[in-house]
């Protein structure tokens, strides 16, 4: 059965580019695993350290994150029947949030796996969601449809391994294009209880965590540009039904 109790994951994110130029980066952060039906309610003094707002996900207009998810799924003929969902994401910290990737593991009412939704945000304020069906080895593949990095065009295919987090977090996303795999991202982490001391430790070790994520993306983008990587034109963003 799904463990829907809120949890924290202390994580290491790694990106490796192999083309058109090799470049690697690693940074540490922390993420939350929550039930979007019942986001954690922290003691009042800690609430600025972890908020989960419907406006930050999907169309941004639903009353709850779960409502936004269900609207997205309904547009694609998926009905969970009230089944459980767990969501891996950064929380809004001191008023700021940026989620390069939010994942939703969705199950039917009887607990059987239904799908995974991968919600991707870019630094231009745009969102795109991929509806995934995992195989028995927790793998899925999908055509790239969304402009993320300014150094890759919108082509190729993602290969993902997305096992539902347990005591450990172990996720991989690879981009495949003609001639190879120019980009691989991994997310590794360990589960920690979302207690008041745990939240405080995570916030002190990674202050302004979501601001650091968005700033880091821009910093490394500038470095790649200065190394001579050509910027690919950004196509007009076509809004999906149920997504901003």
Residue, then its C-alpha position, 0 to 999 in steps of 0.5 A: x500500500x501507498x505510504x502517504x505520510x509526509x516525508x523529506x528526502x535529502x537529495x543529490x541532483x546530478x546532470x551530465x551533458x555529453x554533447x555538444x560539449x561535456x559538462x557535469x554538475x551536482x548539487x544538494x537539496x531536499x524535496x517533499x513527498x506528500x499526499x496532494x489531498x492532504x498537504x502537511x500542516x506545519x506549526x505556524x512559525x514553520x509554515x513559511x518554510x513549506x507551502x504547497x499551493x494549487x497555483x504552482x501546479x497544472x493550470x494553477x486555478x484549481x482549488x487544490x493540487x489534487x483537483x488540478x491533477x484530476x482535471x489534467x487526467x480527465x482530459x486524457x480519459x484517466x479516472x483514478x476513482x479516488x485512488x491514492x496519489x503521492x507527489x514529489x516536489x519542492x515546497x514554496x519556501x519563504x514565498x518562492x518556489x521553482x520545481x524543474x520536475x514534479x512527479x505524481x505516482x497515481x493509483x486506482x482505488x484498489x491500490x493498483x498502479x494507474x500512471x505517473x504524471x511528470x510535470x516540468x517547469x522551465x525558467x520562462x514560467x511555462x509548464x508541461x505535463x507528460x502522462x506516463x505508464x511505467x513497465x514492471x521495471x519502473x521505466x517509461x519513454x515519451x517524446x520530448x515536447x517542451x523547451x527546457x534547456x536553451x541548448x537543446x531543441x525540442x526533439x528526441x525522446x526521454x527515457x525515464x526510470x521512476x520507481x516510487x520513493x521508499x526509504x531511498x529515492x532513485x530516479x533517472x531521466x535520459x534524453x535520447x537524440x539521433x546519434x546518442x544520449x546527450x543528457x542524463x539527470x539523476x536524483x538520489x536521496x534518503x527518506x527522513x521523517x517530516x518532523x519539526x526538527x527535520x524540517x528545520x534541519x533541512x531548511x538550515x542546511x539548504x537555505x532558500x532551497x528553491x531559489x538556489x535551484x533556479x539561480x543554479x540553473x541560470x548560473x550553469x546556463x551562463x557558463x555553458x553559453x560562455x563556453x560557446x554552446x549555441x542557444x536554440x530558438x525557443x518555440x511558442x509554448x502551446x498550452x495543454x488542456x489543464x496546464x498553464 
